[in-house]
Amino acid sequence: MNGYRYDFEQPIAELERRLQEFRKAHDAATDAEAIKALELQLEQLKRKVYGHLTPWQRVQLARHPQRPYTLDYVSALINGFVPLHGDRLFGDDRALVGGVGSLEGRSCMVLGHQKGRDTKENLMRNFGSAHPEGYRKAMRLMSLAEKFHLPTLIFIDTPGAYPGVGAEERGQAHSIAHNLREMARLRTPIFICVIGEGGSGGALGIGVGDWVAMLEHAYYSVISPEGCAAILWRDRAQAPQAAAALKLTAGDLLPLGIIDERLDEPLGGAHRDAAFVAQRLKASILRFFKLTDGLSTEALLQRRYERFRRIGAFTSQPPPSAQPA
């Protein structure tokens, strides 16, 4: 499950290999101290590597091919999930999935981006990049949730909305803009979590809600680091520099109020212990339910409005030399 490694993880992989070979070649009882010493060395190395990740390395972990996706969290958290399909206008976009189910006995609408595990599934899911019909399907399901007074749970994990000619012809920009407007005034609680990639308008198209959580090694950005590097430096190899400049990690976004909560992951990322991350996510959702249960619809909408109005707000004053005596 956890075999795929990035370059910065290679020292960890090498030490794990040495530890495994040592265990095979030595008796666990007589060489217990040596094994324990290697295990301690491995734990210290993991903490050193994963405790000082650069923004680009976090982007890489957000894209890890074994990272849990939306349907993995649905399977772990949602009981009686019934998938719903189609936008009632063009077709069913498999890059964006949704349906109804229950969490701890509470009915809810669940939707999110979905990637594939292999080439065939990735082609079917369009690598998690939704078409206009995907965003229209999402809006249809959220409107259904509003009609039946169900809270909506949303999982964001996309490199961006699909930019192809067909998508543009069918109104990609309009479908995202429509969602932004309608989600701002939906009369039902909306919980959002960025579980992997949060790329550009493709993420924001289902990203307006009352609470935005984010996993520790996810990213949320107006553009991908590679796209930013291609524009600014005409060189996609400058992606690590772009990632640092974009301030796209949970640690960067939490103080700015763009997200409301950072959810910790196991050392090495969510794919190391998906069950642990699912429980952290569940706890966050239950806290959200508790927070919004006592709010009237009007108070909920006002709180949502104020949350987004605060983003980007700043104060300024003239330098001391320019102030009147």
Secondary structure, 3 states (H helix, E strand, C coil): CCCCCCHHHHHHHHHHHHHHHHHHHCCCCCCHHHHHHHHHHHHHHHHHHHCCCCHHHHHHHHCCCCCCCHHHHHHHHCEEEEECCCCCCCCCCCCEEEEEEEECCEEEEEEEECCCCCHHHHHHHHHHCCCHHHHHHHHHHHHHHHHCCCCEEEEEEECCCCCCHHHHHCCHHHHHHHHHHHHHCCCCCEEEEEEEEEEHHHHHCCCCCCEEEEECCCEEECCCHHHHHHHHCCCHHHHHHHHHHHCCEHHHHHHHCCCCEEECCCCCCHHHCHHHHHHHHHHHHHHHHHHHHCCCHHHHHHHHHHHHHHCCCCCCCCCHHHCCC
